[in-house]
Amino acid sequence: MKKIFTFMAVAAVALTANAELKFGWVSKDVHHVPNALPAEMYAGPDTISAWRGEKVAVEAALMSSDGLDGPLSVEMKGGDARFMRYVVTDDQRSCGDHNFKLTPWLVADIIDIERCVTPEAGRLYPVWCSIDVPADARPGEMKTALKIKDEKGKTVGELPLVVKISERVLTEPKDWAFHLDLWQQPYSVSRYYGLERWSDEHIEALKPYMRELASLGQKVVSTVLFYEPWGVQSEDKFDPMVETVRRLDGSWRFDYTIFDRYVEMMEECGISKQINCYSMVPWDMSFRYFDQLTGKYQTLDTPTGTAAYDDLWGAFLTDFARHLKEKGWFEKTCIAMDERGLKSMMDAYDLVKRTVPDMKMALAGNRHEELVDKLHDYCIPYGKSFTAEEMNSRKAAGRVTTMYTCCTESEPNILSNNNPSDAAWLPLYAIAKGFDGYLHWSWINWNQTPLEDTRFRLFSAGDTYFMYPGPRTSIRQERLREGIQMTEKIRLLRESGADMTEVDAALNAEGLTSAEQVASVRRAIERAE
């Protein structure tokens, strides 16, 4: 959206003798609050640029001076207009127990299913307007408008919009080079909808969410090998996708029925590049299995490097590799760990190499020099880096190198108390620093009231999810999509031989806020076309 917000130029119409409706285009770089008109508001025609095949969006807002008895609806020809919903957040920006004594406040984060509301007096109603530009669209100007209609279908307000469509074509999300790794939480969906885990109904309920995830260019299927690798950091405990059984003779048997079903469902939804399997090194170093001798579930508590650990994992790795090769999945599968120390990682690595030498491994955690040339997929925290030699070596070997944010980064981040512009900036920062992509540990780890309150008993508000039940997307998710699309544009422009001097300067600019930098990169891309 163009940044000409130096004055308030709000459109207004009289709805009734007592009620006046104010409306205009607003910035999508910030979360708007319910009780005030945005300081930056623009009623005139807005202009945005888009490639063919790109999804673009703008934000508007409206406010009535008096409450109405009837509803208002929004629509946009050639696009999709939806009202946004407020959720609770607060100012916690740290790990650990959530401080619920902090003052809560509301932010417009959910892009709702609804296109119709009955306005309350003095309440701001943001509207998200998106346009999926067809890949075969005619280059040039597409003129449309956001229309506000009363209960009789009469247009009572209108905001014009011009989309300047480039000749260039954005590739499909499945072909984007940016390596997006948002970990899934399938059990939030089963709990929220009251469905038996891994029933046919559960699988069907997951599909709309995973298709939405695929539309962001997601590359990785997140699978869980043993019960709950991460303790209590999610509202829903992770059941294993592999059933581990200890036979009467002490040998091990493994059932991959759920694992196979999940991977196949994700493939059907369009996510199939990589499978990450958690975890050989869980946070509490316990491994649940069904014991035929007692007829009950038991837990093996053992650190890495012991005979008991090697016995279980040696048997599993051998059998798992056999199964993956039968399914044709071996080459794209990684045994994955999360924020584990060097010793336990080296123990696990040594066991994998003794057992299945060509099995790939992954870690999201701190940089360890000893692991740089060993892990296929290595993700390190925001603000950390590999040396240029390490990065070049990993690229030459075809390895994946990404960065992540979590509760330790107050900003930039994709929390509900971060500016939405942060979500667009993070992918740009990643490629500017030479990374292949971005990881976040949670995507739909819903709390008990996900449509009302983004706080959870741990971490910062909004850290555990930014896709809502419905499925409903969010401004955070849509801005993340915007940033990823820009990284793909940059890749395609480089391959075309375009002059990228200005783009490189914008990517590496210092001292800019994330919103300013996103806008600078966008303008530089447009000029490079």
C-alpha positions as CSV (number, residue, x, y, z in Angstrom):
1,M,0.0,0.0,0.0
2,K,1.4,3.4,-0.8
3,K,2.6,5.4,2.2
4,I,0.9,8.7,1.7
5,F,-0.6,9.0,5.1
6,T,0.6,12.4,6.1
7,F,-2.9,13.7,6.8
8,M,-6.3,12.4,7.8
9,A,-8.6,12.2,4.7
10,V,-11.5,10.1,5.9
11,A,-14.6,9.5,3.8
12,A,-17.9,9.9,5.5
13,V,-21.6,9.3,4.7
14,A,-24.7,9.7,6.7
15,L,-26.4,6.4,7.4
16,T,-29.2,7.7,9.5
17,A,-30.2,11.0,11.0
18,N,-27.9,10.2,13.9
19,A,-25.3,7.9,12.5
20,E,-22.4,8.9,10.3
21,L,-20.1,6.3,8.8
22,K,-16.4,7.1,8.5
23,F,-14.1,4.9,6.4
24,G,-10.8,4.8,4.6
25,W,-7.7,2.8,3.7
26,V,-5.4,2.3,6.6
27,S,-1.9,0.9,7.1
28,K,-1.5,-2.8,7.4
29,D,1.9,-2.4,9.1
30,V,0.3,-2.1,12.6
31,H,-2.4,-3.8,14.7
32,H,-5.4,-1.5,14.9
33,V,-7.3,-1.1,18.2
34,P,-11.1,-1.0,18.6
35,N,-11.8,2.4,20.1
36,A,-10.1,5.0,17.8
37,L,-9.8,5.9,14.2
38,P,-6.2,5.2,12.9
39,A,-4.0,8.3,12.8
40,E,-3.2,7.4,9.2
41,M,-6.3,7.0,7.0
42,Y,-6.8,7.7,3.3
43,A,-10.1,7.9,1.5
44,G,-8.9,8.5,-2.1
45,P,-7.9,5.8,-4.7
46,D,-5.2,3.5,-3.5
47,T,-2.7,1.9,-5.9
48,I,-0.9,-1.4,-5.4
49,S,1.4,-3.4,-7.7
50,A,1.2,-7.1,-8.3
51,W,2.8,-9.8,-10.4
52,R,0.6,-12.3,-12.2
53,G,0.0,-15.3,-9.8
54,E,0.6,-13.1,-6.7
55,K,-1.8,-12.7,-3.8
56,V,-1.9,-9.0,-2.7
57,A,-3.8,-7.3,0.1
58,V,-4.8,-3.9,1.5
59,E,-6.6,-2.9,4.7
60,A,-9.4,-0.5,5.2
61,A,-11.4,0.4,8.3
62,L,-14.8,1.9,9.1
63,M,-16.5,3.4,12.2
64,S,-20.1,4.5,12.8
65,S,-20.8,7.4,15.1
66,D,-23.9,5.7,16.4
67,G,-25.0,2.1,16.7
68,L,-27.0,0.6,13.9
69,D,-30.0,-1.8,14.1
70,G,-29.1,-3.4,10.8
71,P,-25.9,-4.9,9.4
72,L,-23.3,-3.6,7.0
73,S,-21.5,-5.9,4.5
74,V,-18.4,-5.5,2.5
75,E,-17.5,-6.8,-1.0
76,M,-14.9,-6.3,-3.6
77,K,-15.2,-7.2,-7.3
78,G,-12.3,-9.4,-8.3
79,G,-11.2,-9.8,-4.7
80,D,-12.2,-10.9,-1.3
81,A,-13.2,-8.5,1.5
82,R,-13.6,-9.7,5.1
83,F,-14.1,-8.1,8.4
84,M,-11.3,-8.6,11.0
85,R,-11.8,-9.7,14.5
86,Y,-10.2,-8.5,17.7
87,V,-8.3,-10.8,20.1
88,V,-6.7,-10.3,23.5
89,T,-2.9,-9.8,23.7
90,D,-0.6,-8.1,26.2
91,D,3.0,-6.9,26.4
92,Q,4.8,-10.0,27.6
93,R,7.7,-10.6,25.2
94,S,9.6,-13.4,26.9
95,C,9.9,-17.1,27.7
96,G,8.6,-18.8,30.8
97,D,5.3,-18.6,32.7
98,H,2.9,-16.0,31.3
99,N,2.3,-13.0,33.6
100,F,-1.4,-12.7,33.5
101,K,-1.2,-9.6,35.7
102,L,-0.1,-7.5,32.7
103,T,-2.7,-5.2,31.3
104,P,-4.5,-7.0,28.3
105,W,-5.5,-5.1,25.2
106,L,-7.2,-5.9,21.9
107,V,-5.7,-6.1,18.5
108,A,-7.4,-6.8,15.1
109,D,-5.5,-9.9,14.1
110,I,-8.1,-12.5,12.8
111,I,-9.2,-12.2,9.2
112,D,-12.7,-13.5,9.8
113,I,-15.0,-15.6,7.8
114,E,-17.7,-12.9,8.2
115,R,-18.4,-10.2,5.6
116,C,-21.2,-8.7,7.5
117,V,-21.4,-6.9,10.9
118,T,-23.8,-4.7,12.8
119,P,-21.6,-1.9,14.0
120,E,-21.5,-0.6,17.5
121,A,-21.1,3.1,18.0
122,G,-17.5,4.3,18.1
123,R,-16.0,0.9,17.4
124,L,-13.4,0.5,14.6
125,Y,-14.0,-2.3,12.1
126,P,-11.0,-3.2,10.1
127,V,-11.5,-4.9,6.7
128,W,-9.0,-7.1,5.0
129,C,-9.1,-6.9,1.2
130,S,-7.1,-9.5,-0.8
131,I,-6.8,-10.2,-4.5
132,D,-5.5,-13.4,-6.0
133,V,-4.2,-12.2,-9.4
134,P,-4.5,-15.0,-11.9
135,A,-1.3,-16.2,-13.5
136,D,-2.9,-15.6,-17.0
137,A,-4.2,-12.1,-16.1
138,R,-3.7,-9.4,-18.7
139,P,-0.9,-6.9,-17.7
140,G,-2.1,-3.4,-17.0
141,E,-4.4,-1.7,-14.6
142,M,-7.2,-3.5,-12.9
143,K,-9.7,-1.1,-11.3
144,T,-12.0,-2.3,-8.5
145,A,-13.4,-0.9,-5.2
146,L,-14.2,-1.9,-1.7
147,K,-18.0,-1.4,-1.4
148,I,-19.8,-1.0,1.9
149,K,-23.5,-2.0,1.7
150,D,-26.4,-1.6,4.1
151,E,-28.9,-4.4,4.9
152,K,-30.9,-3.7,1.8
153,G,-27.8,-4.1,-0.4
154,K,-27.4,-0.4,-1.2
155,T,-23.9,0.8,-1.5
156,V,-23.3,3.4,1.3
157,G,-19.6,3.8,0.9
158,E,-16.9,3.0,-1.6
159,L,-13.1,3.0,-1.6
160,P,-11.5,2.8,-5.1
161,L,-8.5,0.6,-5.7
162,V,-6.1,0.2,-8.7
163,V,-4.0,-2.9,-9.1
164,K,-1.1,-2.4,-11.5
165,I,-0.5,-5.9,-12.9
166,S,3.1,-6.6,-14.1
167,E,4.0,-8.8,-17.1
168,R,6.0,-11.0,-14.7
169,V,4.6,-14.2,-13.3
170,L,5.1,-15.5,-9.8
171,T,5.7,-19.2,-9.5
172,E,3.2,-21.4,-7.6
173,P,3.8,-21.8,-3.9
174,K,5.0,-25.4,-4.2
175,D,7.8,-24.1,-6.5
176,W,9.0,-21.3,-4.2
177,A,12.6,-21.6,-3.2
178,F,12.1,-20.1,0.2
179,H,12.2,-23.0,2.8
180,L,9.3,-22.4,5.1
181,D,9.1,-24.7,8.1
182,L,6.1,-24.1,10.4
183,W,5.6,-27.0,12.8
184,Q,2.1,-28.5,12.8
185,Q,0.0,-29.4,15.8
186,P,-2.7,-31.9,14.5
187,Y,-4.0,-32.6,18.0
188,S,-5.2,-29.0,18.5
189,V,-7.6,-29.6,15.6
190,S,-9.0,-32.9,17.0
191,R,-9.4,-31.3,20.5
192,Y,-11.1,-28.1,19.2
193,Y,-13.6,-30.0,17.1
194,G,-14.1,-32.8,19.5
195,L,-12.9,-35.5,17.1
196,E,-11.2,-38.8,17.9
197,R,-7.5,-38.6,17.1
198,W,-6.7,-39.9,13.7
199,S,-10.3,-40.8,12.9
200,D,-11.5,-40.2,9.3
201,E,-13.2,-37.1,10.6
202,H,-10.0,-35.8,12.1
203,I,-8.1,-36.3,8.9
204,E,-10.8,-34.4,6.9
205,A,-10.8,-31.6,9.5
206,L,-7.0,-31.2,9.1
207,K,-7.1,-30.8,5.3
208,P,-8.3,-27.2,5.0
209,Y,-5.6,-26.1,7.4
210,M,-2.9,-27.9,5.6
211,R,-4.0,-26.6,2.2
212,E,-3.7,-23.1,3.7
213,L,-0.3,-24.0,5.0
214,A,0.7,-25.2,1.5
215,S,-0.4,-21.9,0.0
216,L,2.3,-20.2,2.1
217,G,5.0,-22.4,0.4
218,Q,5.4,-24.8,3.4
219,K,8.1,-27.4,2.7
220,V,8.2,-29.6,5.8
221,V,6.0,-32.2,7.3
222,S,6.4,-32.3,11.1
223,T,6.1,-35.8,12.5
224,V,6.4,-37.1,16.1
225,L,8.1,-40.5,16.7
226,F,7.6,-40.9,20.4
227,Y,5.1,-39.5,22.9
228,E,5.5,-35.7,23.6
229,P,9.0,-34.6,22.7
230,W,8.5,-31.1,24.2
231,G,6.9,-31.5,27.6
232,V,4.3,-28.9,28.4
233,Q,4.8,-26.2,25.8
234,S,1.5,-26.9,24.0
235,E,-2.1,-27.2,25.2
236,D,-2.3,-30.6,23.5
237,K,0.0,-33.4,24.2
238,F,1.7,-34.9,21.1
239,D,0.8,-38.6,20.7
240,P,3.4,-40.6,18.7
241,M,2.8,-41.2,15.0
242,V,4.7,-44.5,15.4
243,E,3.5,-47.1,17.8
244,T,6.5,-48.7,19.5
245,V,6.0,-52.2,21.0
246,R,8.4,-54.3,23.1
247,R,7.8,-57.9,22.4
248,L,7.8,-60.7,25.0
249,D,11.3,-61.7,23.9
250,G,12.6,-58.1,24.5
251,S,12.8,-57.2,20.8
252,W,11.2,-54.1,19.3
253,R,8.3,-53.8,16.8
254,F,7.1,-50.6,15.1
255,D,3.8,-49.7,13.5
256,Y,3.8,-46.8,11.0
257,T,0.1,-46.7,10.3
258,I,-0.5,-43.2,11.6
259,F,2.8,-41.8,10.4
260,D,2.0,-43.0,6.8
261,R,-1.5,-41.6,7.0
262,Y,-0.3,-38.2,8.1
263,V,2.5,-38.0,5.5
264,E,0.2,-39.1,2.7
265,M,-2.5,-36.5,3.8
266,M,0.1,-33.8,3.8
267,E,1.3,-34.8,0.3
268,E,-2.4,-34.7,-0.8
269,C,-2.6,-31.1,0.5
270,G,0.6,-30.1,-1.3
271,I,3.3,-30.4,1.3
272,S,5.9,-33.0,0.3
273,K,9.5,-31.7,0.0
274,Q,10.8,-32.8,3.4
275,I,9.8,-34.9,6.4
276,N,11.2,-34.0,9.8
277,C,10.8,-36.6,12.5
278,Y,11.0,-35.6,16.2
279,S,12.9,-36.6,18.3
280,M,15.9,-38.8,19.1
281,V,16.7,-36.3,21.9
282,P,13.4,-35.2,23.5
283,W,13.4,-32.6,26.3
284,D,12.9,-35.0,29.1
285,M,14.8,-38.0,27.6
286,S,11.9,-40.5,28.0
287,F,10.5,-42.8,25.5
288,R,7.1,-44.4,25.8
289,Y,6.3,-47.9,24.4
290,F,3.8,-50.6,24.8
291,D,5.1,-53.6,26.8
292,Q,3.7,-56.9,25.8
293,L,4.9,-58.5,29.0
294,T,2.9,-56.2,31.3
295,G,0.2,-55.3,28.8
296,K,0.7,-51.6,29.7
297,Y,2.5,-48.6,28.4
298,Q,5.9,-48.2,30.0
299,T,8.6,-45.4,29.7
300,L,12.3,-45.9,29.1
301,D,14.1,-43.1,30.8
302,T,17.7,-42.9,29.5
303,P,20.2,-40.3,28.3
304,T,22.0,-40.7,25.0
305,G,25.1,-42.9,24.8
306,T,23.7,-45.7,27.0
307,A,23.2,-49.4,26.0
308,A,19.5,-49.0,26.5
309,Y,19.3,-45.9,24.3
310,D,21.4,-47.5,21.6
311,D,19.3,-50.7,21.7
312,L,16.0,-48.9,21.2
313,W,17.2,-46.4,18.7
314,G,19.4,-48.8,16.8
315,A,16.4,-51.1,16.3
316,F,14.2,-48.2,15.3
317,L,16.5,-46.5,12.9
318,T,17.2,-49.8,11.0
319,D,13.5,-50.6,10.7
320,F,12.4,-47.0,10.0
321,A,15.0,-46.7,7.2
322,R,13.6,-49.9,5.6
323,H,10.0,-48.6,5.8
324,L,11.0,-45.2,4.4
325,K,12.7,-46.8,1.4
326,E,9.7,-48.9,0.7
327,K,7.5,-45.8,0.7
328,G,10.0,-43.8,-1.4
329,W,10.4,-41.2,1.4
330,F,13.9,-42.0,2.7
331,E,15.9,-39.3,0.7
332,K,13.6,-36.5,2.0
333,T,13.4,-37.6,5.6
334,C,15.4,-36.2,8.5
335,I,15.7,-37.4,12.1
336,A,15.2,-34.0,13.8
337,M,15.9,-32.4,17.2
338,D,15.0,-29.1,18.8
339,E,17.4,-27.0,21.0
340,R,19.5,-29.8,22.2
341,G,23.1,-29.7,23.5
342,L,26.2,-30.6,21.6
343,K,27.0,-33.8,23.5
344,S,23.6,-35.4,23.1
345,M,23.5,-34.3,19.5
346,M,26.9,-35.9,18.8
347,D,25.8,-39.1,20.6
348,A,22.7,-39.3,18.4
349,Y,24.7,-38.4,15.3
350,D,27.2,-41.2,16.0
351,L,24.5,-43.7,16.5
352,V,22.7,-42.8,13.3
353,K,26.0,-43.0,11.3
354,R,26.8,-46.4,12.8
355,T,23.3,-47.7,12.1
356,V,22.0,-46.0,8.9
357,P,25.0,-44.0,7.5
358,D,23.0,-42.2,4.8
359,M,20.1,-41.0,7.1
360,K,19.8,-37.2,7.2
361,M,19.5,-35.3,10.4
362,A,18.2,-31.8,11.4
363,L,18.5,-29.4,14.4
364,A,16.7,-26.2,15.3
365,G,19.0,-24.8,17.9
366,N,22.3,-23.1,18.7
367,R,25.2,-23.1,16.2
368,H,27.8,-25.7,17.0
369,E,30.9,-25.8,14.8
370,E,31.1,-29.5,15.2
371,L,27.7,-30.0,13.5
372,V,27.9,-27.6,10.6
373,D,29.1,-30.2,8.1
374,K,27.0,-33.0,9.6
375,L,23.4,-31.8,9.6
376,H,21.3,-31.7,6.4
377,D,18.9,-29.2,7.9
378,Y,20.3,-26.7,10.4
379,C,18.2,-23.8,11.8
380,I,19.7,-21.3,14.2
381,P,18.1,-18.4,16.2
382,Y,17.5,-15.0,14.8
383,G,20.5,-12.8,15.2
384,K,23.0,-15.7,15.0
385,S,25.0,-16.6,11.9
386,F,27.3,-19.1,10.3
387,T,30.5,-17.9,8.7
388,A,30.6,-17.2,5.0
389,E,32.7,-20.3,4.5
390,E,30.3,-22.5,6.5
391,M,27.3,-21.1,4.6
392,N,28.9,-21.6,1.2
393,S,30.0,-25.1,2.1
394,R,26.4,-26.0,3.2
395,K,24.9,-24.6,0.0
396,A,27.4,-26.5,-2.2
397,A,26.5,-29.7,-0.4
398,G,22.7,-29.1,-1.0
399,R,22.0,-28.7,2.7
400,V,19.2,-26.5,4.1
401,T,20.1,-23.6,6.4
402,T,17.4,-21.5,8.0
403,M,16.7,-19.2,11.0
404,Y,14.0,-19.1,13.6
405,T,12.3,-16.8,16.1
406,C,10.7,-17.9,19.3
407,C,9.9,-16.5,22.7
408,T,13.4,-15.2,23.2
409,E,13.0,-12.6,20.4
410,S,10.8,-9.7,21.6
411,E,11.1,-8.2,18.1
412,P,11.0,-8.7,15.2
413,N,8.7,-11.7,15.7
414,I,5.2,-12.9,14.7
415,L,3.6,-12.5,18.2
416,S,0.2,-10.9,18.5
417,N,1.9,-7.9,20.2
418,N,4.4,-7.4,17.3
419,N,3.6,-5.1,14.4
420,P,2.3,-7.2,11.5
421,S,5.1,-5.7,9.3
422,D,7.6,-7.8,11.3
423,A,6.1,-10.9,9.7
424,A,6.8,-9.5,6.2
425,W,10.3,-8.4,7.2
426,L,11.5,-11.7,8.6
427,P,11.7,-13.6,5.2
428,L,13.5,-10.6,3.7
429,Y,16.0,-10.6,6.6
430,A,16.5,-14.3,6.2
431,I,17.6,-14.1,2.5
432,A,19.6,-10.9,3.1
433,K,21.6,-12.9,5.6
434,G,22.1,-15.9,3.2
435,F,19.6,-18.3,4.8
436,D,17.3,-20.5,2.8
437,G,14.2,-19.8,4.9
438,Y,12.5,-19.4,8.2
439,L,11.2,-21.7,10.9
440,H,8.6,-21.2,13.7
441,W,7.9,-23.8,16.3
442,S,4.2,-23.3,16.3
443,W,1.4,-22.5,13.9
444,I,-1.9,-23.9,15.2
445,N,-1.0,-24.7,18.8
446,W,-4.3,-23.3,20.0
447,N,-5.1,-22.5,23.6
448,Q,-8.6,-23.1,25.1
449,T,-10.1,-19.9,23.7
450,P,-8.1,-19.3,20.4
451,L,-10.7,-16.9,18.9
452,E,-10.8,-14.6,21.9
453,D,-7.5,-14.6,23.7
454,T,-4.0,-15.3,22.2
455,R,-2.3,-15.6,25.6
456,F,-1.1,-19.0,26.9
457,R,0.2,-20.2,30.2
458,L,3.7,-20.1,28.7
459,F,5.6,-17.7,26.4
460,S,4.5,-14.4,24.9
461,A,1.0,-13.7,23.6
462,G,0.4,-15.2,20.2
463,D,3.6,-17.2,20.2
464,T,1.8,-20.5,20.0
465,Y,-0.4,-19.8,16.9
466,F,-1.2,-17.4,14.1
467,M,-3.7,-19.5,12.2
468,Y,-7.1,-19.5,13.8
469,P,-9.9,-22.1,13.9
470,G,-12.4,-21.9,11.0
471,P,-10.0,-22.0,9.2
472,R,-9.3,-18.3,9.6
473,T,-6.1,-16.7,8.6
474,S,-4.5,-13.7,10.3
475,I,-2.9,-10.4,9.4
476,R,0.4,-11.9,10.8
477,Q,0.1,-14.9,8.4
478,E,-0.8,-12.8,5.4
479,R,2.1,-10.5,6.0
480,L,4.4,-13.5,6.3
481,R,3.0,-14.6,2.9
482,E,3.8,-11.2,1.5
483,G,7.4,-11.4,2.7
484,I,7.9,-14.8,1.2
485,Q,6.4,-13.7,-2.1
486,M,8.9,-10.9,-2.2
487,T,11.8,-13.3,-1.7
488,E,10.6,-15.3,-4.6
489,K,10.3,-12.2,-6.8
490,I,13.9,-11.4,-5.8
491,R,15.1,-14.9,-6.9
492,L,13.3,-14.7,-10.2
493,L,14.6,-11.2,-10.9
494,R,18.2,-12.3,-10.2
495,E,17.7,-15.3,-12.6
496,S,16.4,-13.0,-15.3
497,G,19.5,-10.8,-15.1
498,A,17.7,-7.7,-13.7
499,D,19.7,-5.0,-12.1
500,M,19.4,-5.8,-8.4
501,T,21.7,-3.1,-7.0
502,E,18.8,-1.1,-5.5
503,V,17.2,-4.3,-4.1
504,D,20.4,-5.4,-2.5
505,A,20.8,-1.9,-0.9
506,A,17.3,-2.0,0.4
507,L,17.7,-5.5,1.8
508,N,20.9,-4.6,3.7
509,A,19.9,-1.1,4.8
510,E,20.7,-0.4,8.5
511,G,18.7,1.7,10.9
512,L,15.3,1.2,9.4
513,T,12.2,-0.1,11.1
514,S,10.9,-3.3,9.7
515,A,7.9,-1.5,8.1
516,E,10.1,1.0,6.4
517,Q,12.5,-1.7,5.2
518,V,9.6,-3.8,3.8
519,A,8.3,-0.8,1.9
520,S,11.9,0.0,0.6
521,V,12.4,-3.5,-0.7
522,R,9.0,-3.5,-2.3
523,R,9.7,-0.3,-4.2
524,A,13.1,-1.5,-5.2
525,I,11.6,-4.7,-6.6
526,E,9.1,-2.7,-8.6
527,R,11.8,-0.6,-10.1
528,A,13.9,-3.7,-10.9
529,E,11.1,-5.2,-13.0
